[in-house]
Structure formats: C-alpha cells, structure tokens
Amino acid sequence: MEGYILDFEKPLVELRKKIDDLKKFESEKKIKVTNEIQALEKRAEKLRDEIYNNLTPYQIFQIMRHPKRPRTLDYIERIFSDFLEIHGDRSYADDKALIGGLAKFEGKPVMLLGLQKGRDTKENLLRKFGMAQPEGYRKALRIMKLAEKFKLPLISFIDTMGAFPGVESEERGVAEAIARNLFEMSKLKTPILIIVIGEGGSGGALGIGVGDRILMLKYATYSVISFEGCAAIIWKDSTKAPDAAKALKPTAKDLLELGVIDEIIDEPLEGAHTDFELTASNIKNSIDKNLKELEKIDINTLIKQRYEKYSKLGISRIEQSGEINEKDNK
C-alpha cells in the first residue's frame, strides 16, 4: 500500500520527485537552483490540473479503489460523536461488513448505517471486503425501524462491490433481505440521507440505498455491475473494463445529469485519500444542509416525494417528453 501510485499519476509523481531531488541538492550543496525549482513546480501544477480535470470514468474508478481511501468508520469518527454501534440481526449473526447504530450530529441524535471495507487483508476477510450478507441487511432493517420508532434521521454510507455472493449468502436469502429493505425504506417514516462515499455496486448498495436525497463524492462510482464483470459478460474479456466503465456512466457527474443522484460532494483534486479531514468536512456540510431541508418537510409529503423520485428513475428523456406516446397515438 505504501507508495501506491496509479498509472496515470506516474508522470506527475516523477516530476515531483525531480523537484524534491533539486531541493535536496540545493540544501546539501548550498548551490542556488531556485529558478529551476520554481519552473518545475509550475509544470507540476499545470500537469496536475491537466490530469485530474480530464479523468476518464475508469481513472475515476481507480481513484475510488485506492487502498488508502477513507472508509465509513473514518467518516463517522470525524463527523459524528457518541457513536454507539448496534450488533446482530437478532436472528442469525452479526455481519461485520455492515455497521450501524446511534450517534450525534451537531448535538442531535441520528441513526447511521454503512458498508465497511477493510484496510488490510485481515480486516477485509473479517468484513468480507465490505460485501454484506443477509444478516447484514436484516441488521440494517432493524436499525431503520429504530430510526422510525424514535423519529431520528437515517444516514446511510455506501461503499461496496455488491452483496456477498457466496452459497451461504444465497441459502440464507440475500435477495429477499435486500428486497425487503427496498420495500421498507421506500415507506420509512423518517428522513433518509444516502451518501455514496466509494463504490456503489448493484443490489448490495441498493439494500441500504433508498432515500430522500442521494449524495455522492466526486470520485465515487455507482453502477449495476463491476466494470470487470460487465466486460467479461459483454466482450468475454475483463481487460475491456475501461470500455465498460465508459458505457455504464457510473460517475457522479453522469448520475447527476441522469437524475439518479441529487448532489455531488467535492473532494480533494487528487482524491479523498490525500486529505481525510477536508473530505469529511465537505460531507459534514452537505449533511447539515440537506438534513435541515428534509426536516422542514411533513413526513407524509416526504414519503410521497420519495415514491415519486424513484418512480421516475429509468424513464428516458423521450418518454418524459411524451414523444413516445405521441408516436403510439399516430
């Protein structure tokens, strides 16, 4: 993980190394090379802007998959206080991939949900790489119902490749557990805020992803399938993942234009992993703004708006404009 560099970042890293070498040379040899350093720094700044302002969907995906990227617990630690984690689904087991519980946001109680990836191999095995099993989604439902019972806003953090695909997961009814959560969240009588902080993968993300506002970090992705999986199915070649990434339109910018999400939360130009504090601060500001707006809306009106919001998803612009109906009438 140390020194992890993405392919498209290498020219910038090499240029920055030259700058560091020159500074070291100047310090050790007492020879002034200030002009050369300043020229290289300007080049590095220009190259940095060129790279990160023209990222492809697959490059955004690579930033999102950076091993140092902040996880759900990193944000909970920085944004909330008095987090009290709830364990178990009261039926089978406690799923470490899905965490949740009671916390305080700006002094006010809220309920939290989140999919948690590991930071190293040992933790990833413990947390199933952030892929929840049926008991995880049933624990989430338990937390949702507590939020509704005590009239607390529900905040859900999404970061997963998908639900855990093992045989035992299927045996215990993962599809039913996800479907049940979709149904219950659609009519839950409390404000729901969804934040995609990393990877939003398929039904695994949707199982805790139905809400009144969907927010998404700038370099997060949200799609029905992993890019490698899509490429393997469509082209029988997983190396065509960059082509799949382009076709799936999984980026925050794409999804905002399509109306799937409501807001993009900014993160540092080179990714959230370069500044945890700034990214957490941006998320906190967005939560504060959206919660204040949602809490002003009557709960019955909120549920009606939530229903209408999801009813519109998947309808093409042509259908929305009524052109199809006009054609059919002819």
Secondary structure, 3 states (H helix, E strand, C coil): CCCCCCHHHHHHHHHHHHHHHHHHHHHHHCCCCHHHHHHHHHHHHHHHHHHHCCCCHHHHHHHHCCCCCCCHHHHHHHHCEEEEECCCCCCCCCCCCEEEEEEEECCEEEEEEEECCCCCHHHHHHCHHHCCCHHHHHHHHHHHHHHHHCCCCEEEEEEECCCCCCHHHHHCCHHHHHHHHHHHHHCCCCCEEEEEEEEEEHHHHHCCCCCCEEEEECCCEEECCCHHHHHHHHCCCHHHHHHHHHHHCCEHHHHHHHCCCCEEECCCCCCHHHCHHHHHHHHHHHHHHHHHHHCCCCHHHHHHHHHHHHHHCCCCHHHHHCHHHHHHHC
